[in-house]
Amino acid sequence: MKKQITRISLSLVLATGLLFSLNACKKLLSITLDKDYQSVQLLIQAPQSAGTFTISKEIMSDLETLASNNNFDINKIESAKLESLTVDIEDTNPTPYTFDIIDAATASLSADGQSVLEVASDDASQVSPTQMVMDLKGVDIAPYLKSNKFNVNLSLTTNTAITHDVPLKATLKCKFVVKPLN
């Protein structure tokens, strides 16, 4: 009887260990990585009348480096999403502009072979006069970031004329899901 209980106990321990091992392997089937594109410099060029206009910045994607540093092929990126998109006004003019001049904003990405994809918007209700935290659309941006280069496009609707250049800095924080073992 004691041998039977020992065998049952041993079987339970082995089964539990096997379940933990399988669960751990399942977790290894995908990894999540973060990538930030900081200091994306944009410029509202003066003179600019009140209304809607778009400014763009081309970004060289360096996902090949991220992939190489983390030992996976770029084609193993399953999805990518924005975690945040902020835009800061860096106006050093004696009479600087703030986001009070913006009535609405949308951000989109574009890349060769891809259609323009709206990724965020803002209704101009800011907690800071010099920083806009955009509302994200939750769309998959992997095809844009896998390109050698992509464009960040910011469409702004202003309520006043812009009389001097206004420098902006955008920051995109991204999260990637990679399936390295597929």
Residue, then its C-alpha position, 0 to 999 in steps of 0.5 A: m500500500k505504501k509503495q502504491i501511495t509513493r507511486i501515486s505521489l511521484s506521478l503527481v509530482l511528475a505531472t505537475g512538473l510537466l505542466f509547469s514545463l509546458n506552460a513555461c515553453k508556451k510563454l517562450l513561444s512569444i516575447t514582448l519588446d519595447k521600442d521608443y522613437q524619441s525626439v522625432q522633430l517636426l516643424i510648423q513653418a510660418p507663415q501658416s494661416a488658421g485651418t488644417f495642414t499636415i506636417s511629416k517626418e521620415i524616420m529610419s526604422d532600426l528594427e533590424t538592429l533590435a531583432s539582431n540584438n534580441n536574436f530573432d528575425i524581423n519577420k518574426i514580429e507578429s504585431a506592434k502597437l503604440e503604447s503612447l504618442t506625445v507631442d511637445i511644443e518646444d517654442t523658445n520665441p519670446t511669445p511662444y505658442t501653446f496647444d491653445i492654438i490647436d482645435a484638433a489633431t490626428a496622427s498617421l503613419s505611412a510607408d512604401g507599399q502601405s496605405v496611410l494608417e491613422v494611429a491617434s487623435d486628439d480633441a485639444s483638451q490638454v492637461s499641459p499647455t506644451q504637451m499633447v498626449m494623443d488618444l490611440k486607435g489600437v491598430d497594428i503598426a508592424p508593417y510600417l515599422k518593419s519598413n526601412k523607413f516610415n513617415v509620421n504625419l501630424s495633421l493639425t487644425t489651428n484656430t489662429a495664424i502662425t507667425h513664427d516657426v514652431p518646433l515640435k517633438a513627438t515621442l512614439k512608444c511601441k510594443f512588439v510581440v515576437k514569435p521567435l520559435n515559430 
